[in-house]
Amino acid sequence: MKYWSRVAILSFALIIALSLALPQKAYAYIDPGTGSYLFQLLMAAVFVGIFGVRILWGKIKAFSKRLFSPQDKRDEDAG
């Protein structure tokens, strides 16, 4: 790689790093509609998590019942 291309790449990387490191003012706000939307997303994620754990727990419970039930009872259920 030529010397000038290395200098250009390093200069570009330095400019990007400095622009990300130095704070800048962002004249912005979050309106109430956005806040309520984020709250709805959070609540939906919580309920999906609860439902997923409930389904998973049911499958684990059913698997353990099949695994630890006596052999003759498993034969009756199959036939």
N, C-alpha and C positions, 0 to 999 in steps of 0.2 A: 504494500500500500504506500502510496506516495506521501510525503511529509505534509503537504497542504491538505490532503483529504483527511489525514489524522487530526490535524488542527481544526478543521471544519467540524468533524464529528465531535471532538471534545468540547469545542465552543458551543455547539448546539446542545449537547448534554448538560453543560454548565448553565446555560440560559434556562433550559427546562427545569433543572433542579432548583435554581434560584426562584423561578416564578412559582413553583409549587411550595417552596419553603416559606416565602414571605407572605404574611397575611394581607388580604385585600378586603375592602369593604364590599359587602353584597347587599345592596339596598333592596331587600326582599322581605316578605312576611309570609306567614302561613295563615290563610283565612279560616274561619270556623268550618266551612264546608270540607276543607282538606283534613282538618283535625278529626271531624266526625267520620270521614271516610277511612282514615288510618285506624280509628277505634273499631270500626266495623271489620276491617281486615284482621285486626288483632283478635277480636272475639271469634271470628270465623276460624282462624287458625287454632284457637284454644278448643273449640267444639269439635273440629276435625281430629285434633289430637286425642281428645277424650273418646270419641267414637272409635278411632283406630285402636286405641289401647283396649277398649271393651271387646272389639271383635277379636283381636289377637289373644286376649285372655281366655275367651271362649274356646278358641282353637287349641290353646295349650291345655286347657282343662279337659276337653274331649280327648285329646291325644293321651294325656296321662291316665284317663279312665280306661281307654283301650289297652294301654300298655300294662297297667297293673291289675286288670280284671282277670279272674280265673279263666283257664283255657276252655273249660266246658261251657262257660257262659258266652265266650266269644264264638264257639261253634254254633250255639243256639241262635245268636244274633245273625250269623252269616247264612243260616239255612232256613 
